[in-house]
Amino acid sequence: MPRIKSGIFIMPFHPPEKPIAQTYDEDMELVIRADELGFDEFWIGEH
């Protein structure tokens, strides 16, 4: 049976008072964790 691929999509809504570098690091932690869990794709909206 073919394997079903799975992915994650997030919108990068962060509090404006939070430093952009911190929000980037937090989003990258999600990407890394998703990869460790076996997800095939990770999409981040940008507009």
N, C-alpha and C positions, 0 to 999 in steps of 0.2 A: 504494500500500500504506500502511495507517495506521502511524503512528509509535508505537513502544512506549515508554511512559514509564518512567523509572527513578528510583529514590530510594535514600536511605541512612537507616539506623536505627542509632543508637548508644545505649548505656547509659552514663550519666555516672559511671562508677566511677573515682574519683580517689583518690590517697593522702591519708589524713586530715591529714597534716602539710603538704600543699601548700595555699597560700592560696587561698580560694574565688575571689577576683578573678582570679587567674592561671588557674585551671581554666576559668572562664567565658570568658576571653579565648582560651584554647586551643580550646575548643569552637566559639567564634564563628569562629575562623580556619578550622576544618573546614567550617563552613556556607558561608563566603565562597568557599572553594576549590571546594566541590561546585557552587556556583552558576556559578563561572567555567568549570568543566568541563562544564556543561550538564545537570546533574541536575535533575529536575523537583520533587523533594520531599526534605525532610530532616526526620527525626523524631528527637526526643530523649526517651527514657524518663525518668520522674521518680519512680518509686516503688520 
